[in-house]
Structure formats: structure tokens, C-alpha cells
Amino acid sequence: MEPILQVRDLHTSFMTSNGEVHAVRGVSFNVEKGKTLGIVGESGSGKSVTSLSILKLLGTTGRVTAGSIKLDGEELTGKSRKEMRAIRGARIAMIFQDPMTSLNPLIPMGEQVGEMLWEHNRSMSKAERQQKVLELFRMVRIPEPEKRLKSYPHEFSGGMRQRVMIAMALACKPELLIADEPTTALDVSIQDQILKLMRALQREMGMSIMFITHDLGVVAELCDRVAVMYGGLLMEEADIVDIFKRPMHPYTLGLMASIPDMNQDKHVKLQPIPGSPPDMIHPPKGCPFAPRCPYAMRVCMEEIPPYAVTGENRRSMCWLLDPEAPAAGNPFRQGREAAV
């Protein structure tokens, strides 16, 4: 079955007064139909820019400089603004990180969701739109939906506002839903409710999800596959079970080590990744993680590594996994081979 989304060798840059920011530098991945792909990485890794590139929402300073983006086999990179406007919401929908800044504070919630329906179906009457919005509010579990239609954003809690954003995104039954850190601003209990709601709606509607986050705990709960990004590159990609059972890239290992463990001795400190992300105006010529990697070799600083196939349907971008990399004195490779 052809993937719903195919991204190939995507390059995206932003033009600033300080120079060109190379935010995404050759990313390729698929989102399978009916499945969830998690895009993981710290701030500045290129996760959100990748999603905005797909929807062509890069503003006046950003542009896709190379690559291909196909939705169900249809190329999107050459689409006009009018053509993309017809696709956004109808075929690809997006939930943004902060619902308070995504909603208009002066318009009732019901009208804002109704605008999405009006944009893609001008033949729908006002009464039909209101009935449909009511159904959407019920679908996303908003209590007393009849009363909530005329409420304003400030009258909703953070979790309820996010449910409205989900209702808006699902109004036209999109094939693909892109969720850009939709639970970051929510407390843990509300976050759990939103994730359970998204899983239930995915099963009900059969849509695909591209979930962007820096939280590996969320990824473990929601996703089928994981793509780990750093420095505008995709460092590692694998099925959800494989990535947690045996991470094969030093950056993935670093992310895993920084997760708090409930069973861990309280006197044992978390292991943060030392250093800072690279300057994307002057990206490194080698592996972007090399300056922070405890296993880095000279070649890591000089050349971007090719992908190494590290298992069925998985790959990792690391010189340490190259067949010619020395095993002796290479604790990373020895540890990975032992795990395999």
C-alpha cells in the first residue's frame, strides 16, 4: 500500500539578516495510511519546520529549496497558494502547539470551527454548519456542547481549547493529521486525556497522524514508528518497539538517558546531553551531533555519515555503525552488537 505521505530529500531554509538558516537539510520519510509517525528531537532540530514545509506555511522568509512532498502520490511542492488552501483542512489538517494563540479571542468557538466547514463546503447552510459543529464538539468529548458553541476561548480551560482545535482539524475528515506538540502546555492528566482521544478518533476515522514532540513518553504511548531528528537531519528511524528496545544512534541513547525513571534511585542524577545544538546558519560539514557525542571519531567531524541499515525496516545515520568502523575500543558499537 502506498504511503499517505512521502517526503524525499527535503531542504528548507529561512532568509534572515544574519544569513540563510538551513533548518531542514535532506529529510526523507513516509507516513503510512492509518498509522502514526512520531517526529522526535530537541528544540531547533527541524521538526516543526518539516511540518510547516508540508503545508507550505513558511511565511515570507522561508522556502523549500529542494525535495519532494507527495500526498497520496500527488506532488505538493509545485502547488499554488490557492491549491494549497484547498488542501489544508480538507486533506491535511494541523493542530498547533498553543491553542490560545491559534484561536481568535473575539469569535465564539462554534463560529471558528464553522469557518473551517464553510471554507471547504460553501453549499452548507448556517443551520447545517451549526449542527455539524455540535456533532464535532460531542465527538471530542466537550461537556455541554450546546452551551459551549457560543463560548469564547478565555472561557475554556487549556485542555478544552485543545479539544476545540482537534474538532476544527477533524471537521473535514482529513487523510492526514499533523499534531505539533499539542500536549506540551497541558498538565499530565489532561495530556493523557488528549492522547487517548486522538487514538480513539484515529481508530474511528482511519486517518494517519504525524505527531511532533520532544517527549519520548508520549511517543511510546501513541506512535507506531519514530523518526529522530537533530540538526535538520533524520538521525534514526525505526518501529516503536525497536527504538526503545535497542536505540542504535548516540543521540537517541542520550534522549533515552534523560528520561526520568520511576524505579530509579532518587540519589542517581539524570544524564543530560552536554553542549548545545549546532548553529544552522553555519551547519557543521560532518555529523551535527558529533561535538556532543562521547563516541565521535575524526570522520564524524568531517563528513555526514550514510544511513546504516540496523534491522528490519530501520536505519541510523552514524559512522560508528559503518561495517568498516573499528570494533576494538569502540564501546558504542560493542554495546550495540551485544544488544542485537
N, C-alpha and C positions, 0 to 999 in steps of 0.2 A: 504494500500500500504506500502510495506517495505521501511524504510528509505534508502537513498543512502549511508549514513554513520552512523554507530553505534559505539560509544565509550563507553566502560564499565569498570569502576573501574581502570582507567589509572593511573599508577605511573611511573614517570620519574625522574631520578637522574643524577647528574653530579659529577664525582670524581675530587676533587681539592686537592691542597697541604694543604688546611686548613680543609678538611673533605668532607663528602658527602653532596651535596646540594640537598635537597628534593624539586625539582622545581614544580612537579605536584604530588598530594597526594591522588588520588582516584576520578578522574573526570569521570562523565558519562553524555552523551547527544546524541541526534540524529540530523542529518541534513536531512530534508525531501526532496523528489525529487521535483525540480523546485522551491524550497523556499530558503530564505536567513536567516541564523542564525548569529546574531551578538554576538561576544565574547567581553565583556567589562571589563575593570579593569585598575588600575594604573600600572605603570612600576613595574616589578617584581612579578606580580600576577600569572604568569604562562601561559598567553595567547599564546605567540609566541612559547613557548616550547611545548605546546599542539599540535600546527600545525606542528612543526618540528618532533614531535613524530609520527604523522600520516604518514609523508613521509619518516621517518627513515633518517633524515638529522641532526642527533645529534652530528656528529663528533666523535672523538676518545674517548672523556671523558664522553659523555652522553649515557645513555641506558634506555630503557623501562624495568622496573624491574617487573611489573605485569600489568595485564589488557588485554583487548581485543579491537581490532580495526577492524571493518568489513566494507568493501566497497561493497555495493550491495550484502551482505550476504557472501562475501569472506574474510576470515581472513588474515590480513596483517602482524601481529606481527611475524609470523614464516617465512616470505618471505626472500629469499636470496638477496644479493646486485644486482645480475643480474635480478632477478624477479622484484625487486622494480624499477630498471632502466627502465624496460618496462612499468611499471605502471605510473611513473612520466611523466607528459607531455601528455601522451595519455589518461589516465583515470582521474588522479588528476593533476591539474596544480596549480602553486602558483605564485602570484605577491608579490614581496618583497617590503619593505618599501622605500628604496632609490634606484631608478633606475640607478643612476650614478655609484654606486658601484656594481650593478648587471650586467652591460653591459661592454663588453671588449672595451676599448678606441681605440684599434688598428685595429678593424674589422668593416667594414661598417655595418650599421643597417640591410640592406636587407640580408646580409650573415648570421648575427646572428639569425635572425628569420628563415632563411632557414635551419640552422643547426638542429632546432627542427623537421622540416619536414623530413630531411634526417635521423635523429636518429630513427624515427618510420616508415619510408617508404623508404627503400633503392632502391626500383624499380623506384622511381620517378626521371625523368631526370632533368638536371640543368635548362632547359627552363621551364619545368612544375613547378619546385620549385619557380622560379622567378615569374611566373605568379600567383602562389598561394600567395606568399608574397605580391605581388601588390594588390591582392584582399583583403588580411588581412589589409593592410595599408588603403585601402579605407573604409573597414568595421569599423575601429576605428577612422575614420574621420581625417586622416593625410592629410593636404593640399599638392597638387602637388606630389602625391606618386611616380610617375615615377622618379622624380628628387631626391627624398629622399632615394631611395634604396641604393645609393652609399654614402650617408652622414654618418659622424661619430658621436658618441654620443655627443661630445662637440659642435656640430653644431645644436643641438636640444635644445629647452627650457625644463624646468623640466616637464611641462605638456605633451609635445610631447614625451619625453623619457618614461613617464609613459604609454602613448598610445602604444608605441612600445612594452613595457613589457606586456601589455594586449594582443596585437596581437600575441606575442610569446606564451603566456599562452593558447590562444584560437586556436592556429594553428591546433591542432589535435582534436578539438571539445571534450574537456574533459567532463566527467559526473559531476565532482565537481571542483569548482574553490576556492582556498584558497587565500584570499587577506589579507596580513599582513600590516595593516596601510598604504595602498597605497596612501593616500592623505595627510599624515602628513606634508611632506616637501613642499606642494603646497600652493599657496595663495587661498583665499576663492573662488574667481571667477573660477579659474582653477579646484579647488576641486569640485565645483558644476557641471562643465562640465564632469569630470571623473565619478562622481556618476550617472549622467543622462545617460552617455554612457554605464556604467555597467548594469543599469536597462534595457536599450533598448536591449543590447546584450543578457541578460538573457531571456527576453521575446522571442527574435528571436530564440535562440538556445535551450531553455528549460533546461538549466543547473542549478545545485544547487550551492549556494555560502556560504562559511563560511568567514565572514568578521570580522577581528580582529581590534579593535580600542580602544582608551580611550575617544573618543568624542561621547557623547550621542546624540548630534545634528545630526551627521552622521548616527547613528543607527536609529533614528526616521525617517530619510529620505529614508533609503534603506532596512531595515530588516523587516522580518515577525515575528521572535522570537528573544529573547535576553537571553543570559546566562551571569551572572555577576560573575567574578572570583576575588578571593582575597586569598593570602597566599597559592596558589597551590590548592585551593578548589573552587568548584562552590557554591557560596553563594545563588544565586536565579536564577530561570529560569521561563520565562513567555512569553506570546504573547506581541507584541509591544504595543498594546493599553493598556493592563493591567499594564505593568511595569511603564508606565508614568502616568496612571490614579490613581493607588494606589500601589506604591512601598511598599513591605512588609518586607524588611530587612534594618536594620540601616545603613549598608554600601551603599546600593542603595539610601537611603534617603540622605546620605552625598554627594554622587555623584550628585544627583539632585540639592541639595542646592548650589553646587559650580558652577552651570551653570549661566552665565550672562543672565539677562532678560532685553530685550529692553524697557519694560514698568516699570522697577524698578526705584525707586527714586535714583538719582545719588549719594545721600548722604548715602545710605544704602550700607554697605560693603558686599562683598561676604563672605560666610561662609566656609572656608577651613576645611578639616578634620584634626584635630590635630594629632600630633605624626608621627611615621614613620612605614613603612611596617616591618613585622617580619623578623628575621634572619632565613633563610631557611636551614642553616647548623644545627641549633638547633631550629626547629619549635616548637611553643607552643603546649602543650598537649591538650589545650582546643580550643575554637573558636579563629582563628588567629586575628580576628578583635576586640576581647574583650578589649585589652589595650587601644584602641582608641574609644570605644563605650560608649556614655553617659548613656546607659541603662543597662550596663553589671552587671550581678549578680555573685555570687561566683561560681556557677556551670559553668558559661561561661568560667572561667579561668581553670577549671579542666577537662572538657570533651567536645569533639566535638559534637555539637548537631545533632540529626537526622533531616531529612527533614520533614517539616510540609507541608501538602497539603493546600495551601492557596487560592484555587479556581480551576476552571476547567482547567486542563492541565497546572498547575503551581505549583511550590514548592519553599520553602525558608528554609535555614538552620539556624535556630535561636531558642535558648531556650525560648525567650520571646513569641514565638508563640505556645509553647507546651500547651496542654489543662490544665496541672497542674500548669502552671506558674501563680503566683498571679496577679489578675487584679487590686486589690487595690494598689495604689501607683506605678503602672506601667504605666507611661504616654505613653510609646511607644505602648503597647498593647491597651490601651484605645483609643488612636488616630487611630490605625489601625482598631479596631472594629467599630469606628464611621464612618470611611471612607467606610468600607464594607457595 
